Amino acid sequence: VTASDILDVTGTGGVTIANVTSNAGTIQKTTSAGVITFSQAALTNAGTITASAGTLTFNGDVTNSGGSAVLSLTTTGSANFAQDLVNSGGTLTLNNSGTTVNYTGTVAQSVAAATYYTLAMSNAGVKTAAGNVTIETGGSFNNGTATTSMSTFTLSGPSLSQASGGTMQFAGETNGVVFSAGTVDYNGLNSITQTITAGTYATLTLTNGSTCQLMSYDQD
């Protein structure tokens, strides 16, 4: 798709975009429910891809590349990512009220460092944060039954939750978050000391050899 092209999908049905490996124009879902499916194995976006209604579904890797690249959701728009989402100098606007991002990979995938409104994880592929992840005020994060690794990065914001089968992994010195369901795994390297965030965990595990210490405790 060239810089002068504009593809505006307005119907309630589904549209599949295949064999397009790069976008420099504008692809948008502006009215009604419905899905735009990007079926290619990899897509580089140097233009604008946006949804204010309906859903954008990306079956392959997505790279948002360059200063003119915009990937955005507004109003009730949503996006599903089955593989990596990488932001390389572009703009990700994923934190508008009413919008949803779901990482749906059945294989390991990279989660873009960004501010999200509603962020959900699903399926068996391990999701690994590429940077700090923030949830916008009024939004939520639900890890479901997925496994998400924050590595040494932070996860912050309101309404952070997971189901009983989910696992959150933290490898930083002080980046742990308490989840009252599922498993929280402090898995930092044995060369560091991890501080365990105080709180009530359903299941807490310490793996990978790091030295762990409690942030605080109640003697009563």
Secondary structure as UniProt FT lines:
FT   TURN            3..4
FT   STRAND          6..9
FT   STRAND          14..17
FT   STRAND          22..23
FT   STRAND          26..29
FT   STRAND          35..38
FT   STRAND          42..45
FT   STRAND          48..51
FT   STRAND          55..58
FT   STRAND          61..65
FT   TURN            67..68
FT   STRAND          70..73
FT   TURN            75..76
FT   STRAND          78..81
FT   STRAND          85..89
FT   STRAND          91..94
FT   TURN            97..98
FT   STRAND          100..103
FT   STRAND          109..111
FT   STRAND          114..121
FT   STRAND          127..129
FT   STRAND          133..142
FT   TURN            144..145
FT   STRAND          147..149
FT   TURN            151..152
FT   STRAND          155..156
FT   STRAND          160..161
FT   TURN            164..165
FT   STRAND          167..170
FT   STRAND          183..186
FT   TURN            190..191
FT   STRAND          193..196
FT   STRAND          203..206
FT   STRAND          211..214
//
